[in-house]
Amino acid sequence: MRRLLVPWLTLTALMMGAPSSAQTTAGTYPAKPVTVIVPFAAGGPVDLETRMYAARLTELLGQQLVVDYRPGAGTSIGAGLVAKAKPDGYTLLSVSAALAVFPAFYKDLSFDVLTDLTPLVLMSTKTSVLMVPVTSPFKTFSQYLAYAKANPGKLNYGTSDTGGISHLTAMWLHTLARSTVTYIPFKGNGPLMLELMSGRIDIASGSPIVSLPLIQSGKVRAIAIKGGHRIKQLPDIPTVAEHGMPEYADENWQGFLGPAGMPEAVVAKLAEAMIAVTKHPTVVAALESQSSTPMGSGPAQFKTFLATDTARWKKLVESSGLQLQK
């Protein structure tokens, strides 16, 4: 009996004295660098904003945040990697509203956006600017639309992806306008903007963080704002909605997520640091200079926001009959 009792007492003491794995993880997290997957090519708006956040988060968390680019399939490749990653807080996703868009297009996904990912913090919201080359004959959005309607398929509309938000919002616009263009997908905003500046494509859109420097330096011409209101940096440029399409409002966002099943204490620690970043004066000033709005919505709010946005895009795709070009 004594030989049986001693090992049992020893085991019980060890169990009582040892914290749970979740507590241990939370207490020491992060103990090594954290990988942040960006499901876009380097140099685009999500990448630029992510690196700004990562620099501040590195200071607050005491560990390096390493950006890993995994573009493709409307962000589903990068997001899928995070959904299947170990939920220990060392693999995160930095993504735009494209995350809410691609489930409406890709029917055979290997993961569910709403159940296989943990929303952490909604960092910012923003709009996009429609631009043409400086050599373009179109001085206004009205001129562009008139030509597109009269010449179906002759204009090339460049998108930064296939089946993502850049592609979908372009199709939505031309469906409402009852016009037809040819969509030319690129692997990210970098090559897209180069082709736009060269005049080899007729029109494209970009987040203010990418578009404003090009517009202000005279490399491209802005003709419309895709969001629901004008922006202060371009007060004379009207919105798409002002051209007889009041229902059109391309409102983008950026946020962080992790795999489902992350320890609550790790989620709380990450969320606290991320919310602090959105309030940092340097970050606030940088975002506002790009016509972006700092948000800092925590896990519960972001979860509700993501569910609502995913449902909105799904309804839009179904009601408009939008389909990806083959």
Buried (B, 14 or more C-beta within 10 A) or exposed (E): EEEEEEEEEEEEEEEEEEEEEBEBBBEEBBEEEBBBBBBBBBBBBBBBBBBBBBBBBBEBBEBBBEBEBBBBBBBBEBBBBBBBBEBBBBBBBBBBBBBBBBBBBBEEBEBEBBEBBBBBBBBBBBBBBBBBBBEBEBEBBBBBBBBBEEEEEEBBBBBBBBBBBBBBBBBBBBBBBEBBBBBBBBBBBBBBBEBBBEEEBBBBBBBBBBBBEBBEEEBBBBBBBBBBEBBEBBEEBBBBBBBEBEEBBBBBBBBBBBBBEBBEBBBBBBBEBBBBBBEBEEBBEBBBEBBBBBBBBBBEBBBEBBBEBBBBBBEBBEEEEBEBEE
